[in-house]
Amino acid sequence: MDEVLGKPTMISRVLLRLLFLSFTLNVGLVSRLIYEYDHERGSSSLHTTDAEEKQSYTEFCLGEEASKKTRESTTMSTAAADHEAYVSESSPSLSTEAEEDGKEKVVNLDHGDPTMYEQFWQNMGDKSMVVISGWQSMSYFSDIGNICWFLEPEFAKEVRRLHQLVGNAVTRDHHIVVGTGSTQLFQAALYALSSSGAFEPVNVVSAAPYYSSYPSVTDYLKSGLYKWAGDAYSFKGDEPYIELVTSPNNPDGFMRQAVVNRNGGVVVHDLAYYWPHYTPITYLANHDIMLFTVSKCTGHAGTRIGWALVKDKEIAKKMTKFIELNTIGVSKDSQLRAAKILQVVSDSCEHLNSREDSKNFFRHASRLMAERWDRLRDAVRQSGLFSLPEFMPESCNYFGEANTPHPAFAWSKCEGGIEDCESFLRGYNIITRSGKHFGAEAKYVRISMLDREQTFNLFVKRLSNISL
Amino acid sequence: MDEVLGKPTMISRVLLRLLFLSFTLNVGLVSRLIYEYDHERGSSSLHTTDAEEKQSYTEFCLGEEASKKTRESTTMSTAAADHEAYVSESSPSLSTEAEEDGKEKVVNLDHGDPTMYEQFWQNMGDKSMVVISGWQSMSYFSDIGNICWFLEPEFAKEVRRLHQLVGNAVTRDHHIVVGTGSTQLFQAALYALSSSGAFEPVNVVSAAPYYSSYPSVTDYLKSGLYKWAGDAYSFKGDEPYIELVTSPNNPDGFMRQAVVNRNGGVVVHDLAYYWPHYTPITYLANHDIMLFTVSKCTGHAGTRIGWALVKDKEIAKKMTKFIELNTIGVSKDSQLRAAKILQVVSDSCEHLNSREDSKNFFRHASRLMAERWDRLRDAVRQSGLFSLPEFMPESCNYFGEANTPHPAFAWSKCEGGIEDCESFLRGYNIITRSGKHFGAEAKYVRISMLDREQTFNLFVKRLSNISL
């Protein structure tokens, strides 16, 4: 209910207590009903698939040829989702399903759908629930006093609070621009940093291996403002450029810095993965343009909310203008939900280094990631199929201890003379993304570490049985 | 609560009754607290404005020169909003404020912010409330079996149901593509209908007066796929083209048909205003691409949800691809909320022509629009300042009676030799949008009819006192 109540006055604080007493009577029933409804919804979603209509999904992250397998796999992982979200780990039906691996089930780890966090949020229960009345947030406008006029003040407040607590980025003296995910903000930055009067489109570069969506998202509209110019390492000449620095990097998880460092260039920092569960927080980022998203921070990819921290006022204005022209602002409902989610994450920070520190979101997630990476490395040792990147522990300013990075993706290189790693794994019904989409060799694949427990279990089990 | 409960099983139906009994105890307190919170929030939003930071908003719909006035006006209308949403019409404080008009208050009717519907939705109370748990809709995917893989099945179901009830558009044999408002869907359609292999960008045309955003939204990225080519009436030559047909038209409210009708052309129908409260439903639309949005249908502009009904499967796939590249899908939270809102509107249709037919959303809204148009025409008669478009009554298939159109905008022509109507009205602190943005003369202005009651009252009062 907190979302509706907000910051109550003296009177309403009293009313809030009364309401809470009465409301607790309902909680048991509510959660029971949530279970009923979603269990139903989950299972029904398994039966509504229509073979004739399924090609579109493959266009998201995948080549057409992987279409059929992907659809099967996603159907499976939808099933897994519904089980995991509402059935305890010890459920016999689930464990039986996990044991038997007939290899015919497709394991899809191509895209970074962060569904591994569902369990944490289910454990949070009503704390992370939002309630939105029919008459709320109907206007186009959120905060007319702000450069970003569609930014919900509550969301902005929680963004600043979380960065303050984690210590991963400066928000003071930066403007916040909210976006429909960081993909929209990336395009807003390109628009803001390019000049409509320029004779030639500005070059957009990133050091390989770079995020596989950068080329297509830069070029799909054949814009006269900017164009994809490939690997930053091989960018020559003295033309103006925009360099994208993803740190930690997608796909390989290493911390990054700009590599071109020339006059007439500007840098956009994509810090989507610069959170304590993926990498040690080693410095307080204070770049001109920094992009973040709830998808990778809290796992709420379906909410489509990202934010940019922007130092220069005119750039913030131009990014806001892009989002105005592109989608006339950003959903208020999603901003309200994201505000609530970030608030719960910030509140959970109080448990850090306490006896209940598994209630701390970052501690919980960082243990999950560490455990998954250990299991992956074990499986890889058994099969000898891959080589994986090695990371050194570093002191994390958030956890106050030395931590090893546990990236959201495993950037894996096939050994034993396998030239096309993606095809090789597809032979085992394991869908990954080929290195060639990242400006690297086909020997490499990117493997998501963020999928549901059941999918990840099936993956390591199958992997450990592959021997060269 | 319905959103969480969904379609309960036998067991949960019983639980639902128990829950409802217990929950009703809270309703009084909840609504009281909502009032407390929002009243607070409203008034505080009046004090947080910072003069130095306010230019950005003017970029939405307005020229820079109107900046200051617009900001003042919006501050006012924010104040009005908070009053109107939580204080009864008969509140003395409100009526006093409405009576006195010192002319120094800016009345901003430039943009079509559909806040007039807030009152209806407040009256709906909990019926239109959505509750979203922290673990819901976390994945990127909604319906893997669908061409539009990020379309929430519940939203799709309610879209089809509403069109079926209203009879304004065919949904059978059409694919639904959901978008972040119809602005994103408009760009998705341009992307889907243009060819990346074409030597020249395809011409995008619309008959003047056309929607003022079409030129800028078509050209802001200087795309090599499509380019704005102006008024469809003056489009000559045999190059390929895309014609945008807005019907009823924004700004003038008249029903429209394609005007170019040549080979090598395709038509996109923007039917955002083809609903019974704006115009009689005279035919069942069955075009290849039809765009709709909740902003203008139910007033939920802040939710940023629109939908396209698309006949051709390949076009639907390409539109889906655009939205995938642009924002990686559409917020699940907003789709769930929009589904709930559309469900309430459809449910309210049962009251049509009953004794309680003011509970029918379209009847309620259509009476409001008719009453506003009457008051506008009275004020115009008194001042003699404008001429307004005249509409003939037509038989409405939805209401089952003859109705006169009452468009969302008043397309007004200044008389008495006034050449620049927008500037003239700004002299009276009335902000409108000049005809020149719509490919028409500066003698014309577009005036929003959808703003909050208090703003509209102030407008007609002030207008009736202007005499030539």
Interface residues (C-beta under 8 A of the other chain):
Chain A: M1 V4 L5 G6 K7 P8 T9 I11 S12 L15 L16 L18 L19 S22 F23 L25 N26 L29 V30 R32 L33 I34 E36 Y37 D38 E40 R41 S45 T48 T49 D50 E53 K54 Q55 S56 Y57 E59 F60 R71 T74 T75 T78 A81 A85 H111 D113 P114 T115 Y117 E118 Q119 W121 Q122 M124 G125 D126 K127 S128 M129 V130 V131 I132 S133 G134 W135 S137 M138 S139 Y140 F141 S142 D143 I144 G145 N146 I147 C148 W149 P153 T180 G181 T183 Q184 Q187 Y191 S196 S213 S216 V217 Y220 L221 K222 S223 G224 L225 S295 G299 H300 A301 G302 T303 R304 I305 K317 T320 K321 F322 E324 L325 N326 T327 I328 G329 V330 S331 K332 D333 S334 R337 K340 I341 V344
Chain B: M1 V4 L5 G6 K7 P8 T9 I11 S12 L15 L16 L18 L19 S22 F23 L25 N26 L29 V30 R32 L33 I34 E36 Y37 E40 R41 S45 T48 T49 D50 E53 K54 Q55 S56 Y57 E59 F60 R71 T74 T75 T78 A81 A85 H111 D113 P114 T115 Y117 E118 Q119 W121 Q122 M124 G125 D126 K127 S128 M129 V130 V131 I132 S133 G134 W135 Q136 S137 M138 S139 Y140 F141 S142 D143 I144 G145 N146 I147 C148 W149 P153 T180 G181 T183 Q184 Q187 Y191 S196 S213 S216 V217 Y220 L221 K222 S223 G224 L225 S295 G299 H300 A301 G302 T303 R304 I305 K317 T320 K321 F322 E324 L325 N326 T327 I328 G329 V330 S331 K332 D333 S334 R337 K340 I341 V344
